[in-house]
Amino acid sequence: MPKLIPLTDPIQPVESPLTLTALKRYVGGSVELVELLSGDIMVVNESADQPNKSASSLAGRPIFGPAVLCSPSEIA
């Protein structure tokens, strides 16, 4: 199940399939897809500037703004 990784709140499950409209709403703007070594996708706001420590830890690289962690098959 996809997960929303907000900046400060706990990680929350979200419904799939994820549409572009839903992804934009979750991350607060234009989306960028970050492919993780695990094969999962992290969807982030391409212009966010606030560090997301939880998402960065999971991705193994700096991530900014809210993020959605999902498998490729969960994106519509």
C-alpha positions as CSV (number, residue, x, y, z in Angstrom):
1,M,0.0,0.0,0.0
2,P,1.4,3.5,-0.9
3,K,2.5,5.7,2.0
4,L,2.4,9.5,2.4
5,I,5.6,10.7,4.2
6,P,4.8,14.2,5.4
7,L,7.4,16.6,6.8
8,T,6.4,16.3,10.4
9,D,3.4,14.0,10.9
10,P,3.6,10.2,11.1
11,I,3.7,8.2,7.8
12,Q,0.2,7.5,6.6
13,P,-1.2,4.9,4.2
14,V,-3.0,6.3,1.1
15,E,-5.3,4.6,-1.4
16,S,-4.2,3.3,-4.8
17,P,-4.1,3.5,-7.7
18,L,-2.5,6.9,-7.5
19,T,-3.6,9.3,-10.2
20,L,-1.5,12.4,-11.2
21,T,-4.1,14.6,-9.6
22,A,-3.9,12.7,-6.3
23,L,0.0,12.7,-6.3
24,K,0.1,16.5,-6.9
25,R,-2.3,17.0,-4.0
26,Y,-0.2,14.8,-1.7
27,V,3.1,16.4,-2.5
28,G,1.8,19.9,-2.9
29,G,2.7,20.7,-6.5
30,S,4.5,19.4,-9.5
31,V,5.7,15.8,-9.2
32,E,9.1,14.2,-9.7
33,L,9.6,10.5,-9.6
34,V,12.7,9.2,-7.7
35,E,13.5,5.5,-8.5
36,L,14.8,3.7,-5.4
37,L,17.3,0.8,-5.4
38,S,14.5,-1.4,-4.0
39,G,12.5,-0.9,-7.2
40,D,9.9,1.3,-5.5
41,I,9.1,4.9,-6.5
42,M,9.2,7.9,-4.3
43,V,7.1,10.8,-5.7
44,V,8.2,14.2,-4.5
45,N,7.5,17.9,-5.2
46,E,10.2,18.9,-7.7
47,S,10.4,22.4,-6.3
48,A,10.1,21.8,-2.5
49,D,12.8,23.3,-0.3
50,Q,12.1,21.9,3.2
51,P,14.1,18.7,4.0
52,N,12.1,15.6,4.7
53,K,14.3,13.5,7.1
54,S,12.1,10.4,7.1
55,A,11.8,10.3,3.3
56,S,15.6,11.1,2.9
57,S,16.4,8.2,5.2
58,L,14.3,5.7,3.2
59,A,15.6,7.0,-0.1
60,G,19.2,7.1,0.8
61,R,19.5,10.7,-0.6
62,P,18.2,14.1,0.2
63,I,14.4,14.5,-0.3
64,F,12.5,17.7,0.1
65,G,8.9,18.3,0.9
66,P,6.2,15.7,1.4
67,A,6.7,12.4,-0.4
68,V,4.7,9.3,-1.5
69,L,6.4,5.9,-1.4
70,C,4.8,3.3,-3.7
71,S,5.5,0.5,-6.1
72,P,5.4,1.3,-9.9
73,S,2.2,-0.7,-10.2
74,E,0.3,1.5,-7.7
75,I,0.6,4.6,-10.1
76,A,-2.4,4.9,-12.4
